[in-house]
Amino acid sequence: MLLPRPDLKRIILSFLTWRILLLVLILIAPGFFSLRPQFLATEPSDFVKNPLFWAHVNFDGDHYTRISQNGYGLLEEAFFPFYPLTISKLAPYLSNDHPLAGLIISNLSFFLSLMVLFKLLRLDFPDSITWPTFLWLLIFPVSFFFGSVYSESLFFLEVLLSFYFARTKRWWLAGLVGSLATATRFVGIFLLPALAIEWWLQYKNQKSNLKNQILRVLPLLLIPLGLLLYMNYLNRVHQDPLRFIHIQKDYGQFRSDKIILLYQVFWRYAKMLVTVNRADPLYWTIVLEAAVGALFLVTSIASFKLHRLSYAIFNLLAYLVPTLTGSFTGQIRYVLVCFPSFIVLSHFIIN
């Protein structure tokens, strides 16, 4: 996937600038926030000695590294297997340093994602849209997850590659990478309806016999394979193929095991904004979650007017489904893969 040298240099510079700014923020953060040992993936003394490293391995990063080392532990089936599997395969080459392996995979995946995103955007848009999209993505408040031991960057790469291969009519590659996406995150399954629509857009005016039509659509059947294999594993071990959904409520965070509609989520947040004390730091978390929820709802809807239907379908489903648990908690991270919304934001700038 070759890029013109000036564009490649600009992508490298953007990535390095983003990484340097994150490291600066990590260094100055202790002056504003106290250390919370309960969320660390290592001992506080180790964290203090090397915060530039361990700041990227907290929260879910602890789960991913432990899964890569020991397999699934109690209530860890919410974390899909492909990302920790890649960590476990790389770690032996790094003296079994699983956190380091995770960081390498995440940062390399994000750099490659930027290259694929550039190629994908240039199929439809000029520089005036392409580079602002990069800017929105890099300055988004939680873009640091792309450089942490989280599955976001690997999943982002898989989604972009699937769309790029589909747009360039390499359907077997699109389906294969799509299967890896469904083994990385549940919302990867929404590549199936999105790429089915993309397939229809490309071939709706072409006449061919039934055999050729079946052969053309066959690669899309690969996409659910990653999810189905994981569900089969959960069924064999726990007799519950949907365990990754059923244990969500055990993580707290105000999630429900019943379907909560989006308007109900917004109503809940409206009540919290009125009742929570503004002096409580939780208030500003609620503000940020509600703002991101509203912003990406608007941009998801706008996607249907501003670019391809396949992009818009994936964007809306990837945004909407996590909200069905009744909370925007985590939504600010989940929307990182909603690349069409970032394209919409770029349209807002130039217009």
C-alpha positions in Angstrom: 0.0 0.0 0.0 2.3 2.6 -1.3 1.7 6.3 -0.7 3.2 9.4 -2.3 6.3 10.4 -0.4 5.0 13.9 0.7 1.8 12.3 2.0 3.7 9.5 3.8 6.0 12.1 5.4 2.9 14.0 6.6 1.3 10.9 8.1 4.6 10.0 9.9 4.9 13.6 11.2 1.2 13.6 12.4 1.7 10.2 14.2 4.9 11.3 15.9 3.5 14.7 16.9 0.5 12.9 18.4 2.7 10.4 20.3 5.0 13.2 21.7 2.0 15.2 22.9 0.6 12.2 24.7 3.9 11.6 26.4 4.0 15.3 27.5 0.5 15.0 28.9 1.5 11.9 30.9 4.5 13.7 32.4 2.5 16.7 33.5 -0.7 14.8 34.6 0.6 14.0 38.2 0.6 17.8 38.8 -3.2 17.9 38.3 -4.4 14.4 39.3 -3.6 12.0 42.1 -2.6 8.4 41.4 -5.5 5.9 41.8 -3.8 2.5 42.6 -7.0 0.5 42.2 -6.9 1.1 38.4 -3.2 0.3 37.8 -2.0 -2.8 36.0 1.2 -2.9 38.1 2.4 -1.9 41.6 2.3 1.9 42.3 6.0 1.9 42.8 6.6 0.4 39.4 4.2 2.9 37.8 6.0 5.9 39.5 9.3 4.6 38.1 8.1 4.3 34.6 4.8 6.3 34.1 5.5 6.8 30.3 5.1 3.0 29.9 2.6 1.9 32.5 0.1 4.8 31.8 -0.8 2.9 28.6 -1.5 -0.4 30.3 -4.2 0.4 32.8 -7.9 -0.6 33.1 -8.8 -3.0 30.2 -5.1 -3.2 29.3 -4.6 -5.2 32.5 -7.3 -7.7 31.3 -5.9 -8.0 27.8 -2.3 -8.7 29.0 -3.6 -11.3 31.6 -5.7 -13.0 29.0 -2.7 -13.2 26.6 -0.7 -14.8 29.4 -3.1 -17.1 31.1 -6.3 -17.3 29.1 -9.7 -16.1 30.2 -10.2 -15.5 33.9 -13.4 -14.7 35.8 -15.8 -12.5 33.9 -13.2 -11.6 31.2 -15.1 -13.1 28.3 -16.4 -9.6 27.5 -12.9 -9.1 25.9 -12.8 -10.7 22.4 -9.9 -13.0 21.7 -8.0 -11.8 18.6 -6.2 -8.8 20.2 -4.8 -10.8 23.2 -4.0 -13.6 20.8 -1.8 -11.3 18.8 -0.1 -10.2 22.1 0.6 -13.8 23.1 2.2 -14.5 19.7 4.5 -11.5 19.8 5.4 -11.6 23.5 7.9 -14.6 23.2 10.0 -12.5 20.9 10.2 -9.7 23.6 11.3 -11.8 26.6 7.6 -12.6 27.3 6.9 -8.9 28.0 3.2 -9.0 27.3 2.5 -5.3 28.1 5.3 -4.2 25.7 3.9 -6.5 23.0 0.5 -5.0 23.4 1.9 -1.5 23.1 3.8 -2.4 19.9 0.8 -3.9 18.3 -1.5 -1.0 19.2 0.8 1.7 18.0 1.8 -0.1 14.8 -1.8 -0.8 14.1 -2.7 2.8 14.5 0.1 4.0 12.3 -1.0 1.6 9.6 -4.6 2.7 10.2 -3.6 6.3 9.3 -2.1 5.0 6.0 -5.2 3.0 5.1 -7.5 5.8 6.2 -5.6 8.2 3.8 -6.0 5.7 0.9 -9.7 5.2 1.7 -10.4 8.9 1.9 -8.6 9.7 -1.3 -11.0 7.4 -3.2 -13.7 10.1 -2.7 -12.3 13.3 -1.1 -9.6 15.9 -1.7 -7.0 17.1 0.7 -9.4 19.6 2.2 -11.4 16.7 3.7 -8.6 14.2 4.2 -6.3 16.1 6.5 -9.0 17.7 8.7 -10.3 14.2 9.2 -6.9 13.2 10.5 -6.8 16.2 12.7 -10.2 15.5 14.3 -9.2 11.9 14.9 -5.9 12.8 16.5 -7.2 15.6 18.8 -10.2 13.7 19.9 -10.1 13.7 23.7 -9.6 9.9 24.1 -7.5 9.2 21.0 -4.8 8.0 23.5 -6.7 4.7 23.5 -5.2 4.0 20.1 -1.7 4.0 21.6 -2.7 2.0 24.7 -3.1 -1.8 25.4 -6.6 -1.7 24.1 -8.1 -3.4 21.0 -9.2 0.0 19.5 -6.3 0.5 17.1 -6.2 -3.1 15.8 -10.0 -3.1 15.3 -9.8 0.3 13.6 -7.2 -1.1 11.2 -9.4 -4.1 10.4 -12.5 -2.0 9.7 -10.6 0.4 7.4 -8.9 -2.4 5.5 -12.2 -4.2 5.1 -13.8 -1.1 3.6 -10.7 -0.4 1.5 -10.5 -3.9 0.0 -14.3 -3.8 -0.7 -14.1 -0.4 -2.4 -11.2 -1.7 -4.6 -13.1 -4.9 -5.4 -10.9 -7.3 -3.5 -13.7 -9.0 -1.8 -12.0 -12.1 -0.5 -9.5 -9.9 1.4 -12.4 -7.7 2.6 -14.2 -10.8 4.0 -11.1 -12.3 5.5 -10.1 -9.1 7.4 -13.8 -8.7 8.3 -13.6 -12.1 10.0 -10.7 -10.9 12.1 -12.7 -7.8 13.0 -15.5 -9.9 14.4 -13.0 -11.8 16.5 -11.7 -8.5 17.8 -14.8 -6.6 18.7 -18.5 -7.5 18.6 -19.4 -4.4 16.5 -17.3 -5.9 13.7 -20.4 -7.9 12.8 -21.8 -4.6 11.4 -19.3 -4.9 8.6 -21.6 -7.6 7.2 -24.6 -5.3 6.4 -22.3 -2.4 5.5 -20.3 -4.4 3.0 -23.4 -6.2 1.6 -24.7 -2.7 0.8 -21.3 -1.8 -0.7 -21.5 -5.0 -2.8 -25.0 -4.0 -4.0 -23.8 -0.5 -4.9 -21.0 -1.8 -7.0 -22.9 -4.6 -8.9 -26.6 -3.4 -9.0 -26.3 -2.3 -12.6 -24.2 -5.3 -13.8 -26.0 -8.2 -15.4 -24.6 -11.7 -14.7 -25.8 -15.2 -14.2 -26.8 -16.6 -10.8 -23.5 -18.5 -10.4 -21.4 -15.4 -10.9 -23.6 -13.5 -8.4 -23.2 -16.2 -5.8 -19.4 -16.3 -6.3 -19.2 -12.5 -5.9 -21.2 -12.4 -2.6 -19.5 -15.5 -1.1 -16.6 -13.6 0.5 -19.0 -11.7 2.7 -19.9 -15.0 4.4 -16.4 -15.0 6.0 -17.2 -11.9 8.0 -19.2 -13.5 10.8 -16.7 -16.4 11.1 -14.6 -14.8 13.9 -17.7 -14.1 16.0 -19.1 -17.5 15.4 -15.9 -19.2 16.4 -15.8 -17.2 19.7 -19.4 -18.0 20.4 -18.7 -21.7 19.8 -15.9 -21.5 22.4 -18.2 -19.8 24.9 -20.8 -22.4 24.4 -18.4 -25.2 24.9 -16.8 -23.7 28.0 -19.8 -21.9 29.6 -22.8 -23.2 27.8 -23.6 -19.6 26.9 -22.6 -18.4 23.4 -23.7 -14.9 24.3 -21.8 -14.7 27.5 -19.9 -11.6 26.3 -23.2 -9.8 26.4 -24.7 -11.4 29.5 -21.8 -10.5 31.8 -21.8 -6.8 30.9 -24.1 -6.0 33.8 -21.5 -7.5 36.2 -19.1 -4.7 35.3 -21.4 -2.1 36.8 -21.2 1.3 35.1 -25.1 1.6 35.2 -25.5 -1.0 32.4 -28.6 -3.0 32.0 -29.2 -6.5 30.7 -32.3 -5.3 29.1 -32.5 -3.2 25.9 -32.7 0.6 26.7 -33.7 2.9 23.8 -31.6 5.9 22.9 -34.1 8.5 23.9 -34.2 6.9 27.4 -30.5 7.1 27.7 -30.6 10.9 26.8 -33.4 11.4 29.3 -31.4 9.6 32.0 -28.4 11.9 31.3 -30.6 15.0 31.3 -31.8 14.1 34.8 -28.2 13.5 36.0 -27.0 16.9 34.6 -29.7 18.5 36.7 -29.3 16.6 39.9 -25.5 15.9 40.2 -23.5 18.5 42.1 -21.3 20.5 39.7 -18.5 20.4 42.3 -18.4 16.6 41.9 -15.8 15.6 39.2 -18.4 13.0 38.1 -20.5 15.9 36.8 -18.0 16.8 34.1 -17.7 13.1 33.1 -21.5 13.1 32.6 -21.2 16.3 30.5 -18.5 14.8 28.3 -20.4 11.5 27.8 -23.7 13.3 27.0 -21.9 15.7 24.6 -20.2 12.9 22.7 -23.4 10.9 22.6 -25.2 13.9 21.0 -22.4 14.8 18.7 -22.0 11.3 17.2 -25.8 10.9 16.9 -25.9 14.0 14.7 -22.8 13.0 12.7 -24.2 9.5 12.2 -27.4 10.9 10.8 -25.5 13.3 8.6 -23.4 10.5 7.2 -26.4 9.3 5.2 -26.3 12.6 3.2 -22.5 13.2 3.0 -21.0 9.9 1.9 -21.5 6.3 1.0 -24.5 4.4 2.3 -22.2 1.5 3.4 -20.2 3.9 5.6 -23.3 5.4 7.1 -24.8 2.0 8.0 -21.7 0.9 9.8 -21.3 4.2 11.5 -24.9 4.3 12.8 -24.9 0.7 14.0 -21.4 1.0 15.7 -22.6 4.1 17.5 -26.1 2.9 18.4 -25.7 -0.7 19.7 -23.4 0.1 22.7 -26.0 2.6 23.9 -28.7 -0.2 24.2 -27.2 -1.1 27.6 -28.6 2.2 28.9 -25.4 4.2 29.3 -22.9 6.4 27.4 -20.2 5.0 29.7 -17.4 3.9 27.4 -19.2 5.5 24.4 -16.5 8.2 24.1 -14.1 5.3 23.4 -16.3 3.2 21.3 -17.0 6.0 18.8 -13.3 6.1 17.9 -13.9 3.6 15.2 -16.8 5.7 13.7 -14.5 7.1 11.0 -17.5 8.4 8.9 -18.4 10.7 11.7 -14.9 12.2 11.7 -15.3 12.8 7.9 -18.6 14.6 8.6 -16.8 16.8 11.1 -14.3 17.7 8.4 -17.2 18.8 6.2 -18.4 21.0 9.0 -15.1 22.8 9.0 -14.9 23.6 5.3 -18.6 24.5 5.1 
